[in-house]
Amino acid sequence: MQLSLLRQKSELANAAMQREILEGETTPRQPYFDQQLRTSGLSPLRATGIEVLQINVGKLCNQTCTHCHVDAGPDRRESMTRETTEAIIEVLGNNDIPTLDITGGAPEMNPNFRWLVEQAHKLGRRVIDRCNLTILMANGFKDLPEFLARHDVEVVASLPCYLEENCDSQRGDGVFKRSINALQRLNALGYGHPGSGRKLTLVYNPTGISLPPSQDKLESTFRDELKSRYDIVFSELHTITNLPISRFLDDLLRNDQLDEYMQKLIDSFNPVTVEGVMCRTMVSVDWQGKLFDCDFNQMLHMGLPANVSQHISDFDPARLSDRVIQTGRHCFGCTAGCGSGCQGAVVA
């Protein structure tokens, strides 16, 4: 318990430091995000409803990825309790929120993951599992593909490249082969096949300080390469920009690339993307039940405005649906180029 409290205090301190680094001194070339919104006539940024309840059930993970904004790994112990998962199901039962989006860490490692899926499925909700794929091949979890299929769970799976070397450099040695084996198992259950009703979405994160390429073109390349090399099919591909948070921020600082990367995001700001950023139709819930605008704000401990609900136990959909979104300079990552979010590129 003492170690857990120390970890939480350390994490709060790190998040505060990250926010300070990201905000820094504003200049004409590197403005605050809300300044850019005002200049574009788009301020304030407000929610337009709640279509997705995204929950981070904890930071325990069987992988340690270099780009992870959650700083998840095998040594983490933060985990959503049964009491909090019950509160989430109560909110879903009392409100017309169509989608439950479950993430982590490796969300499947939370002891309440299967109960949560079962209850949301009974309520007729669309359930998404943000899966790292390798967990499906781990001891104690090898029956997960069948479980997910039985409960009509959509699988959103991270696969940064169709080349083994590139994938392993970002996610760890041996990850690519296990990911391919997991995808083949999902395919065998109908996932990714047209008309099966079992959706399999792949997620691409760039390496280095690049922005994602065209989502449509990259999806076509992934289809051709995975089919020809491994006979793998999938439903669609999402591209997501790496945000300068946690491990990726550490990497940028270590390589003295933060200013260069931030300038690239700022110079690529696309006002057309603002209408469709994910925070406008989402509420994010952390492993303790606290509410945020998105998973990125959650990791920076940027809470909601004081006049709206702060915890899942006090969920007020009316105020949450029209809240002002809390922004920071990291938000340039979601509005650069074609935009980025949990549903992939915002505009074509």
C-alpha positions as CSV (number, residue, x, y, z in Angstrom):
1,M,0.0,0.0,0.0
2,Q,2.8,2.4,0.9
3,L,4.6,1.7,-2.4
4,S,1.3,2.3,-4.3
5,L,0.9,5.7,-2.6
6,L,4.5,6.6,-3.4
7,R,3.9,5.6,-7.0
8,Q,0.8,7.8,-7.2
9,K,2.6,10.8,-5.7
10,S,5.5,10.3,-8.1
11,E,3.1,10.1,-11.0
12,L,1.3,13.3,-10.0
13,A,4.7,15.0,-9.8
14,N,5.7,13.7,-13.2
15,A,2.4,14.8,-14.8
16,A,2.8,18.3,-13.3
17,M,6.3,18.4,-14.7
18,Q,5.2,17.2,-18.1
19,R,2.4,19.9,-18.2
20,E,5.0,22.6,-17.3
21,I,7.3,21.4,-20.1
22,L,4.5,21.2,-22.6
23,E,3.2,24.7,-21.7
24,G,6.6,26.4,-21.4
25,E,7.1,29.9,-22.7
26,T,4.6,30.9,-25.4
27,T,6.0,32.5,-28.6
28,P,4.4,33.7,-31.8
29,R,5.5,30.4,-33.5
30,Q,4.6,28.2,-30.6
31,P,1.3,29.6,-29.2
32,Y,-0.9,27.9,-26.6
33,F,-3.6,25.7,-28.2
34,D,-6.4,27.9,-27.0
35,Q,-4.7,30.9,-28.6
36,Q,-4.7,29.0,-31.9
37,L,-8.4,28.2,-31.4
38,R,-9.2,31.9,-30.8
39,T,-7.2,32.9,-33.9
40,S,-9.2,30.4,-35.9
41,G,-12.5,31.5,-34.5
42,L,-13.1,28.1,-32.8
43,S,-12.9,29.0,-29.1
44,P,-14.1,27.8,-26.7
45,L,-13.9,24.1,-27.5
46,R,-17.0,22.4,-26.1
47,A,-18.4,18.9,-25.9
48,T,-21.3,18.1,-28.2
49,G,-22.6,15.0,-26.4
50,I,-21.5,11.7,-25.0
51,E,-21.2,8.9,-27.6
52,V,-18.3,7.1,-26.0
53,L,-17.5,6.2,-22.4
54,Q,-13.8,5.3,-22.5
55,I,-12.4,3.7,-19.4
56,N,-8.8,3.1,-18.6
57,V,-9.0,0.0,-16.3
58,G,-5.4,0.2,-15.2
59,K,-1.7,0.5,-16.1
60,L,-0.7,-3.2,-15.8
61,C,0.5,-4.5,-19.1
62,N,2.6,-7.4,-20.5
63,Q,4.5,-5.0,-22.7
64,T,6.6,-1.8,-22.3
65,C,6.2,0.2,-25.5
66,T,8.5,3.1,-26.2
67,H,5.6,5.4,-27.4
68,C,3.2,4.5,-24.5
69,H,1.5,7.7,-23.1
70,V,0.2,5.6,-20.2
71,D,3.6,4.5,-19.0
72,A,2.1,1.0,-18.7
73,G,4.1,-2.1,-18.0
74,P,4.4,-5.4,-16.0
75,D,5.5,-3.5,-12.8
76,R,2.4,-1.3,-12.6
77,R,-0.3,-2.1,-10.0
78,E,-2.9,0.5,-10.7
79,S,-6.2,-1.5,-11.4
80,M,-9.8,-0.5,-11.5
81,T,-11.8,-2.1,-8.7
82,R,-15.1,-4.0,-8.9
83,E,-16.9,-1.1,-7.2
84,T,-15.8,1.3,-9.9
85,T,-16.7,-1.1,-12.7
86,E,-20.1,-1.5,-11.1
87,A,-20.6,2.3,-11.1
88,I,-19.7,2.3,-14.8
89,I,-22.3,-0.3,-15.7
90,E,-24.8,1.7,-13.6
91,V,-24.0,4.8,-15.7
92,L,-24.4,2.8,-18.9
93,G,-27.7,1.4,-17.7
94,N,-29.1,4.8,-16.8
95,N,-27.9,6.7,-19.9
96,D,-28.1,6.4,-23.6
97,I,-24.3,6.1,-24.2
98,P,-23.9,3.7,-27.1
99,T,-20.2,2.8,-26.8
100,L,-18.0,1.4,-24.0
101,D,-14.4,1.7,-25.0
102,I,-12.0,-0.3,-22.7
103,T,-8.3,0.5,-22.6
104,G,-5.3,0.1,-20.4
105,G,-2.5,-1.0,-20.0
106,A,-3.6,-4.4,-21.3
107,P,-7.2,-4.0,-20.2
108,E,-7.7,-7.8,-20.3
109,M,-5.4,-8.2,-17.3
110,N,-7.8,-6.3,-15.1
111,P,-9.6,-9.0,-13.0
112,N,-13.0,-7.3,-13.7
113,F,-12.5,-7.1,-17.5
114,R,-14.7,-10.1,-18.4
115,W,-17.5,-9.1,-16.0
116,L,-17.5,-5.6,-17.4
117,V,-17.7,-6.9,-21.0
118,E,-20.5,-9.3,-20.1
119,Q,-22.6,-6.6,-18.4
120,A,-22.1,-4.1,-21.1
121,H,-23.0,-6.7,-23.7
122,K,-26.2,-7.5,-21.8
123,L,-27.1,-3.8,-22.0
124,G,-26.8,-3.9,-25.8
125,R,-23.8,-1.6,-25.9
126,R,-21.1,-1.6,-28.5
127,V,-18.0,-2.8,-26.7
128,I,-14.4,-2.0,-27.8
129,D,-11.4,-3.8,-26.5
130,R,-8.1,-1.9,-27.2
131,C,-5.8,-4.9,-27.4
132,N,-2.1,-5.2,-27.7
133,L,-2.6,-8.6,-29.4
134,T,0.3,-10.4,-27.5
135,I,-1.9,-10.7,-24.4
136,L,-4.1,-13.1,-26.5
137,M,-1.1,-15.5,-26.6
138,A,-0.1,-15.3,-22.9
139,N,-0.8,-18.1,-20.4
140,G,-4.1,-17.6,-18.7
141,F,-5.5,-15.5,-21.5
142,K,-5.4,-17.8,-24.5
143,D,-9.2,-18.3,-24.4
144,L,-9.8,-14.5,-24.8
145,P,-10.4,-14.6,-28.6
146,E,-13.3,-16.9,-28.1
147,F,-14.6,-14.9,-25.2
148,L,-14.5,-11.6,-27.2
149,A,-16.2,-13.3,-30.1
150,R,-19.0,-14.6,-28.0
151,H,-19.8,-11.2,-26.6
152,D,-19.5,-9.3,-30.0
153,V,-16.6,-7.3,-28.8
154,E,-14.8,-5.1,-31.4
155,V,-11.1,-5.6,-31.3
156,V,-8.9,-2.5,-31.9
157,A,-5.4,-3.9,-32.1
158,S,-2.0,-2.1,-32.1
159,L,0.3,-3.1,-35.0
160,P,2.7,-0.3,-35.8
161,C,4.1,-2.0,-38.9
162,Y,3.8,-5.1,-41.1
163,L,7.6,-5.5,-40.9
164,E,9.0,-7.4,-37.9
165,E,12.1,-5.2,-37.3
166,N,10.1,-2.0,-37.2
167,C,7.4,-3.4,-35.0
168,D,9.8,-4.9,-32.4
169,S,11.9,-1.7,-32.3
170,Q,8.8,0.1,-30.9
171,R,7.2,-2.6,-28.9
172,G,9.8,-5.1,-27.8
173,D,11.6,-8.2,-29.1
174,G,9.3,-11.0,-30.2
175,V,6.1,-8.8,-30.2
176,F,5.6,-9.0,-33.9
177,K,5.5,-12.8,-34.2
178,R,3.1,-13.1,-31.3
179,S,1.0,-10.3,-32.8
180,I,0.8,-12.1,-36.1
181,N,-0.2,-15.4,-34.3
182,A,-2.9,-13.5,-32.4
183,L,-4.3,-11.9,-35.6
184,Q,-4.4,-15.3,-37.3
185,R,-6.4,-16.7,-34.3
186,L,-8.8,-13.8,-34.5
187,N,-9.2,-14.3,-38.3
188,A,-10.0,-18.0,-37.7
189,L,-13.0,-16.8,-35.5
190,G,-14.3,-14.5,-38.3
191,Y,-12.7,-11.3,-37.1
192,G,-11.8,-9.0,-39.9
193,H,-13.8,-10.9,-42.6
194,P,-16.4,-9.0,-44.5
195,G,-20.0,-9.9,-43.4
196,S,-18.9,-11.7,-40.2
197,G,-20.0,-8.9,-37.9
198,R,-16.7,-9.2,-36.0
199,K,-14.8,-6.0,-36.5
200,L,-11.0,-6.0,-36.3
201,T,-9.3,-2.6,-36.5
202,L,-5.5,-2.2,-36.7
203,V,-3.8,0.9,-35.2
204,Y,-0.7,2.5,-36.6
205,N,1.6,4.8,-34.6
206,P,4.6,6.3,-36.4
207,T,8.1,5.9,-35.2
208,G,10.4,8.9,-34.5
209,I,9.0,12.4,-34.9
210,S,7.0,11.8,-38.1
211,L,3.3,12.4,-38.5
212,P,1.1,9.6,-39.8
213,P,0.9,9.2,-43.6
214,S,-2.4,9.1,-45.4
215,Q,-4.7,6.7,-43.5
216,D,-6.4,5.4,-46.7
217,K,-3.1,4.8,-48.5
218,L,-1.5,3.1,-45.5
219,E,-4.5,0.9,-45.0
220,S,-4.2,-0.3,-48.6
221,T,-0.5,-1.1,-48.1
222,F,-1.2,-3.0,-44.8
223,R,-3.9,-5.0,-46.5
224,D,-1.7,-6.1,-49.4
225,E,1.3,-6.8,-47.2
226,L,-0.5,-8.7,-44.4
227,K,-2.5,-10.7,-46.9
228,S,0.4,-11.7,-49.1
229,R,2.8,-12.4,-46.2
230,Y,0.6,-14.0,-43.6
231,D,-2.9,-14.4,-45.1
232,I,-4.3,-11.9,-42.6
233,V,-7.4,-9.7,-43.2
234,F,-8.8,-6.9,-41.1
235,S,-11.7,-4.5,-41.2
236,E,-10.0,-1.1,-41.2
237,L,-6.8,0.7,-40.1
238,H,-6.5,3.8,-37.9
239,T,-3.6,6.2,-37.8
240,I,-2.8,7.9,-34.5
241,T,-0.3,10.7,-33.9
242,N,2.1,10.2,-31.0
243,L,1.4,12.8,-28.4
244,P,4.4,14.2,-26.4
245,I,3.4,12.6,-23.1
246,S,5.1,10.2,-20.8
247,R,7.6,7.8,-22.5
248,F,7.4,9.5,-25.9
249,L,8.0,12.9,-24.2
250,D,11.0,11.3,-22.3
251,D,12.3,10.1,-25.6
252,L,11.9,13.5,-27.3
253,L,13.7,15.2,-24.4
254,R,16.5,12.6,-24.4
255,N,17.1,13.2,-28.1
256,D,16.6,17.0,-27.8
257,Q,13.7,16.8,-30.3
258,L,10.8,18.2,-28.3
259,D,10.9,21.7,-29.8
260,E,11.3,20.3,-33.3
261,Y,8.3,17.9,-32.8
262,M,6.1,20.5,-31.2
263,Q,6.8,23.0,-34.1
264,K,5.9,20.3,-36.6
265,L,2.6,19.7,-34.8
266,I,1.9,23.4,-34.6
267,D,2.8,24.1,-38.2
268,S,0.5,21.3,-39.2
269,F,-2.5,22.6,-37.3
270,N,-5.6,22.0,-39.4
271,P,-8.7,23.9,-38.2
272,V,-11.0,21.6,-40.1
273,T,-10.1,18.8,-37.7
274,V,-11.4,20.6,-34.6
275,E,-15.0,19.8,-35.2
276,G,-14.3,16.1,-35.1
277,V,-11.8,15.7,-32.3
278,M,-12.7,12.8,-30.0
279,C,-12.9,14.8,-26.8
280,R,-16.1,16.5,-28.0
281,T,-18.1,13.3,-27.9
282,M,-16.3,11.3,-25.2
283,V,-15.9,11.1,-21.4
284,S,-12.7,9.4,-20.2
285,V,-12.7,7.5,-16.9
286,D,-9.4,6.6,-15.1
287,W,-8.8,3.5,-13.0
288,Q,-10.0,5.3,-9.9
289,G,-13.3,6.5,-11.5
290,K,-12.1,10.1,-12.0
291,L,-13.5,11.8,-15.1
292,F,-11.5,13.6,-17.9
293,D,-12.0,14.9,-21.4
294,C,-9.7,12.2,-23.0
295,D,-7.1,9.6,-22.2
296,F,-4.3,12.1,-22.9
297,N,-5.6,14.7,-20.4
298,Q,-6.1,11.9,-18.0
299,M,-2.4,11.1,-18.1
300,L,-1.5,14.7,-17.5
301,H,-4.1,14.9,-14.6
302,M,-6.0,17.7,-16.4
303,G,-9.4,17.3,-14.8
304,L,-12.7,18.6,-15.9
305,P,-14.1,22.1,-15.1
306,A,-15.2,22.5,-11.5
307,N,-18.9,23.0,-12.5
308,V,-19.3,19.4,-13.9
309,S,-19.0,15.9,-12.5
310,Q,-15.6,14.8,-11.3
311,H,-16.2,11.1,-10.7
312,I,-18.2,8.3,-12.2
313,S,-20.2,8.0,-9.0
314,D,-21.6,11.5,-9.6
315,F,-22.2,11.3,-13.3
316,D,-24.3,14.2,-14.6
317,P,-24.8,13.7,-18.4
318,A,-26.5,17.0,-19.0
319,R,-23.6,19.1,-17.8
320,L,-20.9,16.8,-19.2
321,S,-22.5,16.9,-22.7
322,D,-22.0,20.6,-22.9
323,R,-18.8,21.1,-20.9
324,V,-15.8,23.3,-22.0
325,I,-12.9,21.0,-23.0
326,Q,-9.6,21.5,-21.1
327,T,-6.8,22.0,-23.6
328,G,-3.0,22.2,-23.6
329,R,-0.3,22.4,-26.2
330,H,-0.3,18.6,-26.5
331,C,-3.7,19.1,-28.2
332,F,-1.9,20.2,-31.4
333,G,-1.2,16.4,-31.8
334,C,-4.9,15.7,-32.3
335,T,-5.4,18.5,-34.8
336,A,-2.2,18.2,-37.0
337,G,-2.6,17.2,-40.6
338,C,-5.7,15.0,-41.0
339,G,-6.2,15.0,-37.2
340,S,-5.9,12.1,-34.9
341,G,-7.9,10.3,-32.2
342,C,-9.1,6.9,-31.0
343,Q,-11.2,6.6,-34.2
344,G,-8.1,7.3,-36.4
345,A,-7.8,10.3,-38.8
346,V,-10.4,12.9,-38.3
347,V,-10.7,14.1,-41.9
348,A,-9.8,12.4,-45.2
